[in-house]
Amino acid sequence: MEAYGAAVTHTTAATHCKFTRTDALQPGIIAAPQLTLSLPKMHDNWAELVTVIIPYQGTDTPQVTAEASSTAADNIGRLALRWDDGTVDRVEWYYRQGLMLGNKVAGYHTDASLVHRCFAPDGTLRQGAALDGTYITPYTNDALAEPAFFRFA
């Protein structure tokens, strides 16, 4: 059995990258390339990654503009999706569940960890949803017995 290999290492002050490809470990079998990427120890206390998936049908891609922000002072992440028809989806989330308890953010009080609100072009609330919460005032009148996902309008 013959083994062939090549390794390329690229190093900068910020990253270390190693690419290894080994071919012909067994006759007729080609091994998949392996890529290793390592970073130096992270100095920030936290980081956020937000992924938005927008399903649609047909060939016309929806036109949307995304604006994201977060402030270290309140640990609240915010994302606004502005659609070409004037509709705006606003999503707010919190570093840990329950951080929002007692805080008034964007005109509401809640104990939920994630809130999604959809506004019409004229600014009126069309619908909304909350995750891991029991209430969101002024949109709900009564609190749930246990934290859950719920919708409101």
C-alpha positions in Angstrom: 0.0 0.0 0.0 1.3 3.4 -1.0 0.4 6.6 0.9 0.9 10.1 -0.6 0.5 13.2 1.4 0.9 16.9 1.2 0.6 19.5 4.0 0.4 23.2 3.7 0.5 25.4 6.7 -0.4 29.1 6.7 0.2 31.2 9.8 -0.6 34.8 10.5 -0.8 36.7 13.8 -4.5 35.9 14.0 -5.0 32.5 12.5 -3.4 29.1 12.0 -4.6 27.1 9.0 -3.5 23.6 8.0 -4.6 21.8 4.9 -3.8 18.1 4.6 -4.7 15.8 1.7 -3.7 12.2 1.6 -4.4 10.3 -1.5 -4.2 6.6 -2.3 -4.3 5.2 1.2 -5.9 2.1 -0.4 -6.1 1.3 -4.1 -9.2 3.0 -5.5 -10.0 5.1 -2.4 -9.3 8.8 -2.2 -9.4 10.3 1.3 -11.3 13.5 1.8 -9.2 16.7 2.3 -8.9 17.8 5.9 -8.9 21.5 6.9 -8.0 22.6 10.4 -8.5 26.2 11.4 -7.6 27.4 14.8 -7.7 30.9 16.4 -5.8 32.2 19.4 -7.7 32.4 22.7 -10.7 34.6 22.4 -10.5 37.7 24.5 -14.1 38.9 24.3 -16.6 37.6 26.8 -19.2 36.7 24.2 -20.0 36.8 20.6 -23.3 36.6 18.6 -24.1 34.8 15.4 -27.5 35.5 13.8 -28.8 33.4 10.9 -31.9 34.4 9.0 -33.6 31.9 6.7 -36.2 33.3 4.4 -38.1 30.6 2.5 -39.8 31.6 -0.8 -41.3 30.0 -3.8 -40.6 30.8 -7.5 -37.6 32.4 -9.1 -38.0 36.0 -7.7 -35.8 36.5 -4.7 -37.5 38.5 -1.9 -36.0 42.0 -1.5 -35.1 42.6 2.1 -32.6 44.8 4.0 -31.3 43.6 7.3 -30.1 45.9 10.1 -28.5 44.3 13.2 -27.3 45.9 16.4 -26.4 45.0 19.9 -25.2 47.0 22.8 -22.9 45.7 25.6 -24.8 47.8 28.1 -28.0 45.8 27.9 -26.9 42.6 26.1 -29.9 42.9 23.8 -29.5 41.9 20.2 -31.8 43.5 17.7 -32.5 42.7 14.0 -34.8 44.6 11.7 -35.8 43.1 8.4 -37.2 45.8 6.0 -39.2 44.4 3.1 -39.7 46.1 -0.3 -43.5 46.5 0.5 -42.7 48.6 3.6 -43.3 45.7 6.1 -40.8 45.6 9.0 -40.0 42.5 11.1 -38.2 43.3 14.4 -36.5 40.6 16.4 -35.0 41.2 19.9 -33.2 38.5 21.8 -31.3 38.3 25.1 -27.9 36.9 26.1 -29.6 34.7 28.8 -33.2 33.9 29.3 -34.9 36.1 31.7 -32.5 39.1 31.4 -35.4 41.1 30.1 -37.5 40.7 33.3 -38.5 44.1 34.5 -36.8 45.9 31.6 -38.8 47.9 29.1 -37.4 47.4 25.6 -38.9 48.9 22.5 -42.1 49.7 24.2 -42.9 46.4 25.9 -42.2 44.4 29.1 -41.6 40.7 29.0 -39.7 37.8 30.5 -39.3 36.1 27.1 -35.8 35.5 25.7 -36.7 36.2 22.1 -39.5 38.5 20.7 -40.5 38.8 17.0 -42.9 41.5 15.9 -44.2 42.2 12.4 -45.3 45.7 11.5 -47.3 47.0 8.6 -46.0 49.8 6.4 -47.9 52.3 8.5 -46.2 51.1 11.7 -49.1 49.2 13.2 -48.4 45.7 14.7 -49.7 42.9 12.5 -48.6 40.0 14.6 -45.9 38.8 17.0 -44.4 35.9 18.9 -42.4 35.3 22.0 -40.2 32.4 23.1 -39.6 31.1 26.6 -41.9 33.7 28.1 -45.1 34.0 30.1 -46.2 37.5 29.2 -45.5 40.5 27.0 -47.3 43.7 27.9 -49.0 45.6 26.5 -49.7 42.8 23.9 -51.1 40.2 26.3 -53.5 40.5 29.3 -52.7 37.4 31.3 -49.5 35.6 32.1 -49.0 31.9 31.2 -48.4 29.5 34.1 -45.1 28.3 32.6 -42.7 29.8 30.0 -43.6 28.8 26.5 -43.7 29.9 22.9 -46.8 32.1 22.2 -48.2 34.4 19.6 -49.8 37.8 20.0 -51.4 40.6 17.9 
